[in-house]
Amino acid sequence: MAFLPDTELRKKQGLGTEQEKRAVSELERLAQFFPEGMRVKMPVEVARLPLGSSEAMATVLEYGTSREVIFRCEIPMDFGDRVRLTNKDRSLDAEAEVTAVQIGGSETLVAARFTAEIPNWIIKS
C-alpha cells in the first residue's frame, strides 16, 4: 500500500493555504462522527456501481476505520450509493455503501461503509 506525504498530497490536489485550511476543517467536521478513525491518506480509484454507471476517479482515502472510509469525491454521490474502492496494488479492492455526503464550500466529502469485512486493511501503530 502507498501513502502520500502531506506536502505531496497538497501539491497533487492543488490546495493553497486558505483553501487547505477550509478543506481540512470540512474533513475534520465529517471525521468527528468516526471517533475511532485515523488519517490514512491512501490513494485509490473510486468507481460507482454498477461499473460503467459513471467514470472512475482517483482520490485519496483521508480517514479510515476497520469498517468505514472518508474520501474527497468529484463524482455525484447520494446516500445509499455503492462504490468500489481499489488501490494501486489491489491490496484493497472492496465494495462500500455511501453513508454520508458532505457538500462543503470547496469540496464534497463522502463517508462509506464496507459491505463486507476487510481484514487488516488498516493497521494502527
Phi, psi and omega in degrees: 000144181245138177239142180266134173295154182309313184294320179294319179297315180299318178297315182299322182272353178066034182272125174273178186300306181293316179297321179298316180299317178296316181298316179295318179299315179296319178296314180296326178298317178287321182296337181297340178279356179232069188299336179275001182285163177218157177294133179238324179049057180256118177295133179216169169250134179247130177229133177284140179262148000292151181305139182094351180285342173199168179286146175284154179224150176273137177207191180228129172289118185272315180232153176206152169236185178293341184239341186230160175221156174233133180214157174280144186216137176255349178277134177301128181230149175231159175305131178093347176298153177250142181227158171248129179249123183224129174266173189302316183269006178063018173290341169238116177213091191218154173267147178216157178248133181292125180251343179200144174230124179243112179265112182255183180294329185245349184193170173247129178249143181234134171252135181222147180250132178301143180276346177220160178293133178245096185293134173059025179287332178232128182239121178279141178253000000 
